[in-house]
């Protein structure tokens, strides 16, 4: 019920790669201009676009997501919530519910779907954060699920970035976390 769209990057290595210019005003302006053109197709077909954020992209914070959505100003541009993508430091990791709450406070009314995954710190001398199977990391899934349900009660979670054999365990971990929080969802 939507078409997914990436926020892009200036990096020649790909859309999900960092670049020093990703946060520059000219990059954000280019993103807004591009999105204004893209959403015209959604306005014609009635199918909204869902954009996602990540610290490595031009949409690197909840505030930037809000600003871009407001600048495009189209009912056909929605948001795919994936707050794990906005964890960029150890303080972010330790207090990740702050990221989730900020995201939903600013753009919860535009959330249409969500990616659900987990993240952990890999112990070494430099900071290394890595996605891990759901339930094996430090991400506050309960806060995420509660905020998502309140913002988008008919939306859906999509597990992602797992090997095929990891999906059943990740789904079981998610169901256990939701049950512990008193939430039940259709599957």
N, C-alpha and C positions, 0 to 999 in steps of 0.2 A: 504494500500500500504506500510505498514511497520509493524514490530513487536515491541511492546513496551517492554522496559526492565528497571527495577529499578536499582538504583545505590547501593542499599543494605545498610547494617549497621552491625556493630559488635554486636549490642544489641540483646539480646535473646528475647526481647519484640517485635521485628518485623523490617521490612525493612525501615520503616519511623519513626524510633525512634533514638534519639541521644545516643551517647556513647563517652566517653573520647578518645577512640582509633580511632574513625572514621577518624580523620585527620592525623593520623600517617603515615609516609612514608611506613611502611610495609603493612598497609591497602590499600593504594593507589596502591602499587605494586601488591598486590593480586587482586585488582579490574582490573587493566590493564591486568594481566595474564588471568583472567577469561574472560574478554571481548575479548581478542585475540582468545580464544577457541570458544566462542559463535559466533563471526562474521564469522567463517568458514562456518556455516550453511547458513548464508545470502549470502556469496560468492558463495555457491553451488546453491542456489535457485534464486538468484537475488533479494531477498526481504531484504531491509535494516532493521536494528534495530535502534530504537530511544530511546536514554537514556535520563533521566531527572535528574535535580539537585534539591537539597534542603539543607538549612542550617543545618539540622539534619543528613545529610548523608555525606559520603566521598566526594561527589561533592558539596561542600558548597559555592563555589564562582565561578564567571565566569572564573577567571584565572585557577582554578583547572579543570573546564570542558575543557577548551582549552588544558591544559597540558595532560589530560587523552585521549582526542580525538587524539591529536598528537602522543602520545605514542602508542596507539593501531594502528594508521595509516592504517585504512581500509576504502575504499569507502562505505562499508556496515554498518558503524557505523555513525549514524546521531544524531541529537539532537532534543528533544521535548522541546521547549521553554516554560518555566513557571516561569517568573521572580518573581512572588509573593512568590514562594518558597524560594527565596533568600533574602527576607526581614527578618532580624533577630534582628533589634533594632529600637528604635524610630528615630534616625537619618536616618536609611535606609527607614523607612516609610515616613518621611517628604520629603525625596529627592529620592523617588523611581525611578524617571526617570533616575537617574544616574546608578542604577542597570541595568535597561533595556538597556540603551545605551551601557554600558560596555559589557553586554552579547552579544548584536548584533555586536558590534565592534570586539569582539574576536572570536565568533563562528557563526555569522549570516550566513555565507556561508555553514554551515552544518545543519541549521535548516530545518526540514522537516514537522513539525506540531507544534501545541501549545495548551496548556491549558489556558483558560481565566477564571479568577475569581477575587475577590476583597478581600481587607484586611483592617482592622481598628484596632485602639487602644481601648481596653476596659478600661474604666476609673476606676482605683483602685491604691493602693499605690505601687504595684510592676508592672513591665512591663508585659503586657499581650496583645499579638497581636492575632487576630482571623480572620479567613476567614469569610466573610459575603457575602450575595448575590450581584452579580455584579450590580454596580451602587449605592451601599449603603456604600461603603468604600472610601478609599483615594488613591487607585492605579490609576496611570496615564494611562488609557486605550488608550488614543489617541496616545501618544508616542509609546506605545507597538504596536498598530495596524499599525501605519505608518512604524515602523522598521520591523515588521513582513512582511508586504506587499512588502517592498523593498527587503527583503532577500528571501522571499519564496512566490512569487506572485500566485502560484497555490496550496499553502498549505491550511490548514484549522484550524480553532479555534474549540476547544471542551470545552463547558461549563462543569464544574464538581463540585462535592461536594455540590449539592443542593437537596432539597426534590423535588419530582415530581412537586408539585404545584408552586415551585419557578422558574422553567425553563422559562415559558412564560414571566414573568416579567423581568428576567435577560436578555433574548434575546431582548426584547423591549428596555431595558436600553442600551444594547450594540449597537443596531441599531441607537438609538438616539445619542449616543456618536460618532459613526462613521459618521453619517450624519452631525453632528455639525463640524466635522473635514474635511468634504468634501470627505469622503470615502464611497464607496458603494461596497458591497460584495454580491456574490451569496449566497443564503441560501438553 
